Amino acid sequence: MNTVRHENGVEYLRSDKISSKHGFSTRKGGVSTLPHTSSLNLAFGRGDDKETVLENLRLFADAVGFDAEKTVSVRQVHSADVRYIDASFAGYGYFKEDTFSCDGYVTDVSGIVLGVKTADCVPIIMEGCGSDGGVRAVGAAHAGWRGTVSGIAASCFNMVKDMAGSPERVRIAIGPSICGKCFSVKEDFVDAVGKLLDKEVFDKFIIPDEQKAGVWHADLAEMNRYFLCLAGALPENIDVSGECGCCNPDRYFSHRYGRGERGTMLSVIEMPRVSPR
């Protein structure tokens, strides 16, 4: 992935795999002044007032080139629920009060911007193209460990694939998230995940700590890549950032590093706009 530094000060990541307007925000370039949200906090409920968050969204939108008021990003609840989004949902979660919660979206409506909020969890965006190369649908998913093991990435992929007509024409980008080394877990996590994954997958991704008894490590980004490939995505069509917010707290917000005191990043993808004729 490439880092983009916009003239307005916003810094974000973009993937060469994705042709639609998109971006994975960092914490750089906003107007938040609280120590834990400085400076591009993109979520309510973290200590910033509403107008500060909306100004951050406008700055991010200006940098990436999307319409802030067309952004959809509702309450996330660590589910595997993926919703189809039409034009009536434009602005939900930022400019309009949301009436539902979910952790994934798919749309084929021109100009709609799908956004997922993260601060360690895995942000996934994707686009599906038709046989002529034109984008037919875009999707976005927020994958915490519950969403990851419940298959939210594959659910989002399958919806985009069906709208595009072929799994080979779906391109995917997985943004910054907590790495396996930083994401240490204990028996409650292991027990819960063990009930949802078969043993082969569990042993592949849930690794015991070599020095600490009763501690394991899980690489959520690689788990999501694996599940996407199982669903039919081509490995060469998946771009993984590999950057960890917990390892790089000056660049990204991290829930674990900040012990819950932190801002929130936003990852977006816009369904390409249709030019008027």
MITORRO-464794 format. One record per residue: x, y, z of N, C-alpha, C in turn. Coordinates in Angstrom, 1 decimal, decimal comma. Example, Ala and Ser with C-alpha at 12.3 -4.5 7.8 and 13.67 -1.06 7.14 Angstrom:
<pts>
n.px;n.py;n.pz;ca.px;ca.py;ca.pz;c.px;c.py;c.pz
13,2;-5,7;7,8;12,3;-4,5;7,8;13,2;-3,3;7,8
12,8;-2,2;7,1;13,7;-1,1;7,1;12,9;0,0;7,9
</pts>
This chain:
<pts>
n.px;n.py;n.pz;ca.px;ca.py;ca.pz;c.px;c.py;c.pz
0,8;-1,2;0,0;0,0;0,0;0,0;0,9;1,2;0,0
0,3;2,3;-0,5;1,0;3,6;-0,6;0,5;4,6;0,4
1,4;5,4;0,9;1,0;6,5;1,8;0,7;7,7;1,0
-0,4;8,4;1,2;-0,7;9,6;0,6;-0,8;10,8;1,6
0,0;11,8;1,4;0,0;13,0;2,2;-0,7;14,1;1,5
-1,9;14,5;1,8;-2,6;15,5;1,1;-2,2;16,9;1,5
-2,4;17,9;0,7;-2,0;19,2;1,0;-2,7;19,8;2,2
-3,8;19,2;2,6;-4,5;19,7;3,7;-4,0;19,1;5,1
-3,0;18,3;5,0;-2,4;17,7;6,1;-2,8;16,3;6,5
-3,8;15,8;5,8;-4,3;14,5;6,1;-3,4;13,4;5,5
-3,1;12,4;6,2;-2,3;11,3;5,7;-3,1;10,0;5,8
-3,1;9,3;4,6;-3,9;8,0;4,6;-3,2;7,1;3,7
-3,7;5,8;3,7;-3,1;4,8;2,9;-4,1;4,4;1,7
-3,6;4,1;0,6;-4,4;3,6;-0,5;-3,7;2,4;-1,1
-4,5;1,6;-1,8;-4,0;0,3;-2,4;-4,1;0,4;-3,9
-3,0;0,0;-4,6;-3,1;-0,1;-6,1;-4,0;-1,2;-6,6
-4,5;-2,0;-5,8;-5,4;-3,1;-6,2;-6,8;-2,5;-6,5
-7,1;-1,4;-5,8;-8,5;-0,8;-5,8;-8,5;0,4;-6,7
-9,5;0,4;-7,7;-9,6;1,5;-8,6;-10,5;2,6;-8,1
-11,5;2,2;-7,3;-12,5;3,1;-6,7;-11,8;4,0;-5,7
-12,4;5,2;-5,5;-11,9;6,1;-4,5;-11,9;5,4;-3,2
-10,8;5,5;-2,4;-10,8;4,8;-1,2;-9,7;5,3;-0,3
-9,7;5,0;1,0;-8,5;5,3;1,8;-8,7;4,7;3,2
-7,5;4,4;3,8;-7,4;4,0;5,2;-6,8;5,1;5,9
-7,6;5,7;6,8;-7,0;6,9;7,5;-5,9;6,5;8,5
-5,1;7,5;8,8;-4,2;7,4;9,9;-4,7;8,3;11,0
-3,9;8,7;12,0;-4,3;9,6;13,0;-3,8;11,0;12,7
-3,2;11,2;11,5;-2,6;12,5;11,2;-3,4;13,4;10,2
-3,5;14,6;10,6;-4,1;15,6;9,7;-5,4;16,2;10,1
-5,9;15,9;11,3;-7,2;16,4;11,8;-7,1;17,6;12,7
-8,2;17,9;13,4;-8,3;19,1;14,3;-8,6;18,7;15,7
-8,6;17,4;16,0;-8,8;17,0;17,4;-7,6;17,4;18,2
-7,8;17,9;19,4;-6,7;18,4;20,2;-6,5;17,6;21,5
-7,4;16,7;21,9;-7,2;15,9;23,1;-6,0;15,0;22,9
-5,2;14,7;23,9;-4,0;13,9;23,7;-4,3;12,5;23,1
-5,4;11,9;23,5;-5,7;10,5;23,0;-6,4;10,5;21,7
-7,0;11,6;21,2;-7,7;11,6;19,9;-6,9;12,4;18,9
-5,8;13,1;19,3;-5,1;13,9;18,3;-4,5;13,0;17,2
-4,8;13,4;15,9;-5,5;14,6;15,6;-6,7;14,3;14,6
-6,7;13,1;14,0;-7,8;12,8;13,0;-8,7;11,7;13,6
-9,3;12,0;14,7;-10,3;11,1;15,3;-11,6;11,2;14,4
-12,1;10,0;14,0;-13,2;10,0;13,1;-14,4;9,2;13,7
-14,6;9,3;15,0;-15,7;8,6;15,6;-16,2;9,5;16,8
-17,5;9,5;17,0;-18,2;10,1;18,1;-17,9;9,2;19,4
-18,1;9,8;20,5;-18,0;9,1;21,8;-16,6;8,8;22,3
-15,6;9,6;21,7;-14,2;9,4;22,2;-13,7;10,6;22,9
-14,6;11,6;23,1;-14,2;12,8;23,9;-14,2;14,1;23,0
-14,2;13,9;21,7;-14,3;15,1;20,9;-15,8;15,5;20,7
-16,1;16,8;20,5;-17,5;17,2;20,3;-17,8;16,8;18,8
-19,1;16,9;18,5;-19,6;16,4;17,3;-19,0;17,2;16,1
-18,9;18,5;16,2;-18,4;19,3;15,1;-16,9;19,0;14,8
-16,2;18,7;15,8;-14,8;18,3;15,6;-14,7;17,1;14,8
-15,5;16,1;15,1;-15,5;14,8;14,4;-15,9;15,0;12,9
-17,0;15,8;12,7;-17,4;16,1;11,4;-16,4;16,9;10,6
-15,7;17,8;11,2;-14,7;18,5;10,5;-13,5;17,6;10,1
-13,2;16,6;11,0;-12,2;15,6;10,6;-12,7;14,8;9,4
-13,9;14,5;9,4;-14,5;13,7;8,3;-14,4;14,5;7,0
-14,7;15,8;7,1;-14,6;16,7;5,9;-13,2;16,8;5,4
-12,3;16,9;6,3;-10,9;16,9;5,9;-10,4;15,6;5,2
-10,8;14,5;5,8;-10,5;13,2;5,2;-11,1;13,0;3,8
-12,4;13,5;3,7;-13,1;13,4;2,5;-12,5;14,3;1,4
-12,0;15,4;1,8;-11,4;16,3;0,9;-10,1;15,7;0,3
-9,4;15,0;1,2;-8,1;14,4;0,8;-8,3;13,3;-0,1
-9,3;12,4;0,2;-9,5;11,2;-0,6;-10,3;11,5;-1,9
-11,2;12,5;-1,8;-12,0;12,9;-2,9;-13,5;12,4;-2,9
-14,0;12,1;-1,7;-15,4;11,6;-1,7;-16,3;12,7;-1,0
-17,6;12,5;-1,1;-18,5;13,4;-0,5;-18,8;12,9;0,9
-18,4;13,7;1,9;-18,6;13,4;3,3;-20,0;13,0;3,7
-20,9;13,8;3,1;-22,4;13,6;3,5;-23,0;12,4;2,8
-22,2;11,7;2,0;-22,7;10,4;1,4;-22,1;9,2;2,2
-21,4;9,5;3,2;-20,7;8,4;4,0;-21,7;7,6;4,9
-21,6;6,3;4,9;-22,4;5,5;5,7;-21,5;4,7;6,7
-21,7;4,9;8,0;-20,9;4,2;8,9;-21,6;4,2;10,3
-22,4;3,1;10,5;-23,3;3,1;11,6;-22,6;2,4;12,8
-23,3;2,2;13,9;-22,8;1,5;15,1;-22,3;0,1;14,7
-21,1;-0,2;15,2;-20,5;-1,5;14,9;-20,6;-2,4;16,2
-21,0;-3,6;16,1;-21,3;-4,5;17,2;-20,6;-5,8;17,2
-19,5;-5,9;16,4;-18,7;-7,1;16,3;-19,6;-8,3;15,8
-20,4;-8,0;14,8;-21,3;-9,1;14,3;-20,7;-9,6;12,9
-21,4;-10,5;12,3;-21,1;-10,9;10,9;-22,2;-10,4;10,0
-22,9;-9,3;10,4;-24,0;-8,8;9,6;-23,5;-7,9;8,5
-23,8;-8,2;7,2;-23,5;-7,3;6,1;-24,8;-6,8;5,5
-24,9;-5,5;5,3;-26,2;-4,9;4,8;-26,0;-4,3;3,5
-27,0;-4,5;2,6;-27,0;-3,8;1,3;-27,4;-2,3;1,6
-26,7;-1,4;1,0;-27,0;0,1;1,3;-27,5;0,7;0,0
-28,6;1,4;0,1;-29,1;2,2;-1,0;-29,0;3,7;-0,7
-29,5;4,5;-1,6;-29,2;5,9;-1,5;-29,9;6,5;-0,2
-30,9;5,9;0,3;-31,6;6,4;1,4;-30,8;6,4;2,7
-29,7;5,6;2,7;-28,8;5,5;3,9;-27,7;6,5;3,9
-27,6;7,4;2,8;-26,5;8,3;2,8;-26,4;9,2;4,0
-25,2;9,3;4,6;-25,1;10,1;5,8;-25,3;9,4;7,1
-25,8;8,2;7,1;-26,1;7,5;8,3;-24,9;7,3;9,2
-25,0;7,6;10,4;-23,9;7,4;11,4;-23,1;8,7;11,6
-23,2;9,6;10,7;-22,5;10,9;10,8;-23,4;12,1;10,8
-24,2;12,2;9,7;-25,0;13,4;9,5;-26,5;13,0;9,8
-26,8;11,8;9,9;-28,1;11,3;10,2;-28,0;10,2;11,3
-29,0;10,2;12,2;-28,9;9,2;13,2;-29,2;7,8;12,6
-28,4;6,8;13,0;-28,6;5,5;12,4;-29,7;4,8;13,1
-30,3;3,9;12,4;-31,5;3,1;12,9;-31,2;1,6;13,0
-30,0;1,3;12,7;-29,6;-0,1;12,8;-28,1;-0,2;13,0
-27,6;-1,4;13,4;-26,2;-1,6;13,6;-25,8;-2,7;12,7
-24,5;-2,7;12,3;-23,9;-3,8;11,5;-22,4;-3,6;11,4
-21,8;-4,6;10,8;-20,3;-4,5;10,6;-19,8;-4,6;9,2
-20,8;-4,6;8,3;-20,4;-4,7;6,9;-21,4;-4,2;6,0
-21,0;-3,7;4,8;-21,9;-3,0;3,8;-21,5;-3,4;2,4
-22,5;-3,4;1,6;-22,3;-3,6;0,1;-23,2;-2,6;-0,6
-22,7;-2,0;-1,7;-23,6;-1,1;-2,4;-23,2;-1,1;-3,9
-24,2;-0,8;-4,7;-23,9;-0,6;-6,2;-24,5;0,8;-6,6
-24,7;1,6;-5,6;-25,4;2,9;-5,8;-24,3;4,0;-6,0
-24,3;4,6;-7,1;-23,3;5,6;-7,5;-23,1;6,7;-6,4
-21,9;7,0;-6,0;-21,6;8,1;-5,0;-21,7;7,7;-3,6
-22,3;6,6;-3,2;-22,4;6,1;-1,8;-21,0;5,7;-1,3
-20,7;6,2;-0,1;-19,4;5,9;0,5;-19,6;5,0;1,7
-18,9;3,8;1,7;-19,0;2,9;2,8;-17,8;3,1;3,7
-18,1;3,2;5,0;-17,0;3,4;6,0;-17,0;2,5;7,2
-15,9;1,9;7,5;-15,8;1,1;8,7;-14,8;1,7;9,7
-15,1;1,7;11,0;-14,2;2,4;12,0;-13,4;1,3;12,7
-12,1;1,6;12,9;-11,2;0,6;13,6;-10,2;1,4;14,5
-9,7;0,6;15,4;-8,5;1,1;16,2;-7,8;-0,2;16,8
-7,7;-1,2;16,0;-7,0;-2,5;16,2;-7,7;-3,5;15,3
-9,0;-3,5;15,2;-9,7;-4,5;14,4;-9,3;-4,3;12,9
-9,7;-5,3;12,1;-9,3;-5,3;10,7;-10,3;-4,6;9,8
-9,9;-3,6;9,0;-10,7;-3,0;8,0;-10,5;-3,6;6,7
-11,6;-4,0;6,0;-11,5;-4,6;4,7;-12,4;-3,9;3,7
-11,8;-3,5;2,6;-12,6;-2,9;1,5;-12,4;-3,7;0,3
-13,4;-3,7;-0,6;-13,3;-4,5;-1,8;-14,2;-3,9;-2,9
-13,9;-4,2;-4,2;-14,7;-3,8;-5,3;-14,8;-5,0;-6,3
-16,0;-5,1;-6,9;-16,2;-6,2;-7,9;-16,5;-5,6;-9,2
-15,8;-6,1;-10,2;-15,9;-5,5;-11,6;-16,6;-6,4;-12,5
-17,2;-5,8;-13,5;-17,9;-6,6;-14,6;-16,8;-7,0;-15,6
-17,3;-7,8;-16,6;-16,4;-8,3;-17,6;-15,8;-7,2;-18,5
-16,4;-6,0;-18,4;-15,8;-4,8;-19,2;-14,8;-4,0;-18,3
-14,6;-4,4;-17,1;-13,7;-3,8;-16,2;-14,3;-2,7;-15,3
-15,6;-2,3;-15,6;-16,3;-1,3;-14,8;-16,7;-1,8;-13,4
-16,6;-1,0;-12,4;-17,0;-1,4;-11,1;-18,5;-1,6;-11,0
-18,9;-2,8;-10,5;-20,3;-3,1;-10,4;-20,8;-3,0;-8,9
-19,9;-3,2;-7,9;-20,3;-3,1;-6,5;-19,0;-2,9;-5,7
-19,2;-2,3;-4,5;-18,1;-2,1;-3,6;-18,6;-2,6;-2,2
-17,7;-3,0;-1,3;-18,0;-3,5;0,0;-17,0;-3,0;1,0
-17,4;-3,1;2,3;-16,5;-2,7;3,4;-16,9;-3,6;4,6
-15,9;-4,0;5,3;-16,2;-4,8;6,5;-15,3;-4,5;7,7
-15,9;-4,5;8,9;-15,1;-4,3;10,1;-15,0;-5,7;10,8
-13,8;-6,2;10,9;-13,6;-7,6;11,4;-12,8;-7,5;12,7
-13,5;-7,5;13,8;-12,8;-7,9;15,1;-12,7;-9,4;15,2
-12,3;-9,9;16,3;-12,1;-11,3;16,3;-13,4;-12,1;16,2
-14,5;-11,5;16,8;-15,8;-12,2;16,6;-16,3;-12,2;15,2
-16,1;-11,0;14,5;-16,5;-11,0;13,1;-15,6;-11,8;12,2
-14,3;-11,9;12,6;-13,4;-12,7;11,8;-13,8;-14,1;11,8
-13,9;-14,7;13,0;-14,2;-16,1;13,1;-15,6;-16,5;12,7
-16,5;-15,5;12,6;-17,9;-15,7;12,2;-18,0;-15,5;10,7
-16,9;-15,1;10,0;-16,9;-15,1;8,5;-17,4;-13,8;7,9
-17,3;-12,7;8,5;-17,8;-11,4;7,9;-17,1;-11,1;6,6
-15,8;-11,4;6,5;-15,1;-11,1;5,3;-15,6;-11,9;4,1
-15,9;-13,2;4,3;-16,4;-14,0;3,2;-17,9;-13,6;2,9
-18,6;-13,2;3,9;-20,0;-12,8;3,6;-20,0;-11,5;2,7
-19,2;-10,6;3,1;-19,1;-9,4;2,2;-18,6;-9,7;0,8
-17,6;-10,5;0,8;-17,0;-10,9;-0,5;-18,1;-11,6;-1,4
-18,9;-12,5;-0,8;-19,9;-13,2;-1,6;-20,9;-12,3;-2,2
-21,3;-11,3;-1,4;-22,3;-10,3;-1,9;-21,7;-9,5;-3,1
-20,5;-9,0;-2,9;-19,8;-8,3;-4,0;-19,6;-9,2;-5,2
-19,1;-10,4;-5,0;-18,9;-11,4;-6,1;-20,2;-11,6;-6,9
-21,3;-11,8;-6,2;-22,6;-12,1;-6,9;-23,0;-10,9;-7,7
-22,7;-9,7;-7,3;-23,1;-8,5;-8,0;-22,1;-8,3;-9,2
-20,9;-8,7;-9,0;-19,9;-8,6;-10,1;-20,0;-9,7;-11,1
-20,4;-10,9;-10,7;-20,6;-12,0;-11,6;-19,4;-13,0;-11,6
-18,3;-12,7;-10,9;-17,2;-13,7;-10,9;-16,3;-13,4;-9,7
-15,8;-14,4;-9,0;-14,9;-14,2;-7,9;-13,5;-13,7;-8,3
-13,1;-14,0;-9,6;-11,9;-13,5;-10,1;-11,8;-12,0;-10,3
-13,0;-11,4;-10,3;-13,0;-9,9;-10,6;-13,3;-9,1;-9,3
-13,1;-9,7;-8,2;-13,2;-9,0;-6,9;-11,8;-8,7;-6,4
-11,5;-7,4;-6,1;-10,2;-7,0;-5,6;-10,4;-6,4;-4,2
-9,4;-6,8;-3,4;-9,6;-6,5;-1,9;-8,4;-5,9;-1,3
-8,6;-5,0;-0,4;-7,5;-4,4;0,4;-7,8;-4,5;1,9
-6,8;-5,0;2,7;-6,9;-5,1;4,1;-6,0;-4,1;4,7
-6,6;-3,2;5,5;-5,8;-2,1;6,1;-5,1;-2,4;7,4
-4,5;-1,4;8,0;-3,8;-1,5;9,2;-4,6;-2,1;10,3
-4,1;-3,0;11,1;-4,8;-3,6;12,2;-3,7;-4,1;13,2
-4,1;-4,6;14,3;-3,2;-5,1;15,3;-2,5;-6,4;14,8
-1,2;-6,5;15,0;-0,5;-7,7;14,5;-0,6;-8,8;15,5
-0,2;-10,0;15,0;-0,3;-11,2;15,8;0,6;-11,1;17,1
1,8;-10,4;17,0;2,6;-10,3;18,1;2,0;-9,5;19,2
1,3;-8,4;18,8;0,7;-7,5;19,8;-0,6;-8,0;20,3
-1,3;-8,9;19,5;-2,6;-9,3;19,9;-2,5;-10,6;20,7
-2,2;-10,5;21,9;-2,1;-11,7;22,8;-3,4;-11,9;23,5
-3,8;-13,1;23,6;-5,1;-13,5;24,1;-5,0;-14,6;25,1
-6,1;-14,8;25,9;-6,1;-15,8;27,0;-7,1;-16,8;26,8
-7,3;-17,6;27,8;-8,2;-18,8;27,6;-9,6;-18,6;27,2
-10,2;-17,4;27,7;-11,6;-17,1;27,3;-11,7;-17,0;25,8
-10,7;-16,3;25,2;-10,7;-16,1;23,7;-10,5;-17,5;23,1
-9,5;-18,2;23,5;-9,2;-19,5;22,9;-10,4;-20,4;23,0
-11,1;-20,5;24,1;-12,2;-21,3;24,2;-13,3;-20,9;23,3
-13,6;-19,6;23,2;-14,7;-19,1;22,3;-14,3;-19,4;20,9
-13,1;-19,1;20,4;-12,7;-19,3;19,1;-12,7;-20,8;18,7
-12,2;-21,6;19,7;-12,1;-23,0;19,4;-13,5;-23,7;19,1
-14,6;-23,1;19,6;-15,9;-23,6;19,3;-16,4;-23,2;17,9
-15,7;-22,2;17,3;-16,2;-21,7;16,0;-15,3;-22,1;14,8
-14,1;-22,5;15,1;-13,2;-22,9;14,0;-12,8;-24,4;14,1
-12,6;-25,0;12,9;-12,2;-26,3;12,9;-10,7;-26,4;13,4
-10,2;-27,5;13,8;-8,9;-27,7;14,4;-7,8;-27,2;13,5
-7,9;-27,5;12,3;-6,8;-27,2;11,3;-6,6;-25,7;11,3
-7,7;-24,9;11,1;-7,7;-23,5;11,1;-7,2;-22,9;12,4
-7,8;-23,5;13,5;-7,4;-23,0;14,8;-5,9;-23,1;15,0
-5,3;-24,3;14,7;-3,9;-24,5;14,9;-3,0;-23,7;14,0
-3,6;-23,3;12,9;-2,8;-22,4;11,9;-2,7;-21,0;12,4
-3,7;-20,5;13,1;-3,7;-19,1;13,4;-3,7;-18,7;14,9
-4,0;-19,7;15,8;-3,9;-19,4;17,2;-2,7;-20,0;17,8
-1,6;-19,2;18,0;-0,3;-19,8;18,3;0,0;-19,5;19,8
0,4;-20,6;20,5;0,8;-20,4;21,9;2,1;-19,5;22,1
2,1;-18,7;23,1;3,3;-17,9;23,4;4,4;-18,8;23,8
5,6;-18,6;23,3;6,7;-19,5;23,6;7,2;-19,3;25,0
6,9;-18,1;25,6;7,5;-17,8;26,9;6,5;-17,7;28,0
5,2;-17,4;27,7;4,2;-17,2;28,7;3,1;-18,3;28,6
3,0;-19,0;29,7;2,0;-20,1;29,7;0,6;-19,4;29,8
-0,4;-20,0;29,1;-1,7;-19,5;29,2;-2,0;-18,3;28,3
-1,0;-18,0;27,4;-1,2;-16,9;26,5;-1,0;-17,4;25,1
-1,8;-16,9;24,2;-1,7;-17,2;22,8;-1,7;-15,9;21,9
-1,4;-16,1;20,7;-1,3;-14,9;19,7;-2,2;-15,3;18,5
-2,9;-14,2;18,0;-3,7;-14,4;16,8;-3,5;-13,3;15,8
-3,3;-13,7;14,6;-3,1;-12,7;13,5;-4,4;-12,5;12,7
-5,2;-11,5;13,1;-6,5;-11,4;12,5;-6,5;-11,1;11,0
-5,5;-10,3;10,6;-5,4;-9,9;9,2;-5,2;-11,1;8,3
-4,3;-12,0;8,8;-4,0;-13,2;8,0;-5,1;-14,2;8,1
-5,9;-14,2;9,2;-7,1;-15,1;9,2;-8,1;-14,6;8,2
-8,3;-13,3;8,1;-9,3;-12,8;7,1;-8,8;-13,1;5,7
-7,5;-12,9;5,4;-7,0;-13,2;4,1;-7,3;-14,7;3,8
-7,1;-15,6;4,7;-7,3;-17,0;4,6;-8,7;-17,3;4,2
-9,7;-16,7;5,0;-11,1;-17,0;4,8;-11,6;-16,4;3,5
-11,0;-15,3;3,0;-11,3;-14,7;1,7;-10,9;-15,7;0,6
-9,7;-16,2;0,7;-9,3;-17,2;-0,3;-10,1;-18,5;-0,3
-10,5;-18,9;0,9;-11,4;-20,1;1,0;-12,7;-19,8;0,2
-13,2;-18,5;0,3;-14,4;-18,1;-0,3;-14,3;-18,0;-1,8
-13,1;-18,0;-2,4;-12,9;-17,9;-3,8;-12,1;-16,7;-4,3
-11,7;-15,8;-3,4;-10,8;-14,7;-3,8;-9,5;-15,2;-4,2
-8,9;-14,5;-5,3;-7,6;-14,9;-5,8;-6,6;-14,2;-4,9
-5,5;-15,0;-4,4;-4,5;-14,4;-3,5;-3,9;-13,2;-4,1
-3,7;-13,2;-5,4;-3,0;-12,0;-6,1;-3,9;-10,8;-6,1
-5,2;-10,9;-5,8;-6,2;-9,8;-5,8;-6,3;-9,2;-4,4
-5,6;-9,7;-3,4;-5,7;-9,2;-2,0;-4,4;-8,5;-1,6
-4,6;-7,2;-1,2;-3,5;-6,4;-0,8;-3,6;-6,2;0,8
-2,6;-6,6;1,5;-2,6;-6,5;3,0;-1,6;-5,5;3,4
-2,0;-4,5;4,2;-1,1;-3,4;4,6;0,0;-4,0;5,5
-0,3;-4,8;6,4;0,8;-5,4;7,3;1,2;-4,4;8,4
0,7;-3,2;8,4;1,1;-2,3;9,5;0,2;-2,4;10,7
0,8;-2,2;11,9;0,1;-2,5;13,2;0,0;-1,2;14,0
-1,2;-0,8;14,4;-1,4;0,4;15,2;-0,7;0,3;16,5
-0,8;-0,9;17,1;-0,2;-1,0;18,4;1,4;-0,9;18,4
2,0;-1,3;17,3;3,4;-1,1;17,1;3,7;0,3;16,7
2,8;1,1;16,1;3,0;2,4;15,6;2,0;3,4;16,1
1,9;3,6;17,5;0,9;4,5;18,0;1,0;5,9;17,7
2,1;6,4;17,2;2,2;7,8;16,7;1,5;8,0;15,4
1,3;6,9;14,6;0,7;7,0;13,3;-0,7;6,5;13,3
-1,1;5,6;14,2;-2,4;5,0;14,2;-3,0;5,0;15,6
-4,3;5,0;15,7;-5,0;4,8;17,0;-5,0;3,3;17,3
-4,7;2,9;18,5;-4,8;1,5;18,9;-5,5;1,4;20,3
-6,5;0,6;20,3;-7,3;0,4;21,5;-6,4;-0,3;22,6
-5,6;-1,3;22,1;-4,8;-2,0;23,1;-3,7;-1,1;23,6
-3,0;-0,4;22,8;-1,9;0,4;23,2;-2,4;1,5;24,2
-3,5;2,1;23,8;-4,0;3,2;24,7;-4,9;2,7;25,8
-5,0;1,4;26,0;-5,8;0,9;27,1;-7,3;1,5;27,1
-7,8;1,6;25,9;-9,2;2,1;25,7;-9,2;3,6;25,5
-8,2;4,3;25,8;-8,2;5,8;25,6;-7,5;6,1;24,3
-8,4;6,3;23,3;-7,8;6,5;21,9;-8,9;7,1;21,0
-8,5;7,5;19,9;-9,4;7,9;18,8;-9,7;6,7;17,9
-10,3;7,0;16,8;-10,8;6,0;15,9;-10,5;6,4;14,4
-10,0;5,4;13,7;-9,7;5,6;12,2;-11,0;5,2;11,4
-11,0;5,6;10,2;-12,0;5,3;9,2;-11,4;4,8;7,9
-12,0;3,7;7,4;-11,6;3,2;6,1;-12,8;3,2;5,2
-12,6;3,8;4,0;-13,7;4,1;3,1;-13,5;3,6;1,7
-14,6;3,4;1,0;-14,6;3,1;-0,4;-15,9;3,7;-1,0
-15,8;4,3;-2,1;-16,9;5,0;-2,8;-17,3;4,2;-4,0
-18,6;3,9;-4,2;-19,0;3,4;-5,4;-18,9;4,5;-6,5
-18,1;4,2;-7,6;-17,8;5,2;-8,6;-19,1;6,0;-9,0
-18,9;7,3;-9,1;-20,1;8,1;-9,6;-20,3;8,0;-11,1
-21,5;8,0;-11,5;-21,8;8,0;-12,9;-21,8;9,4;-13,4
-21,0;9,7;-14,4;-21,0;11,1;-15,0;-22,3;11,4;-15,7
-22,8;12,6;-15,5;-24,0;13,0;-16,3;-23,8;13,0;-17,8
-24,8;12,6;-18,5;-24,7;12,7;-20,0;-25,3;13,9;-20,6
</pts>
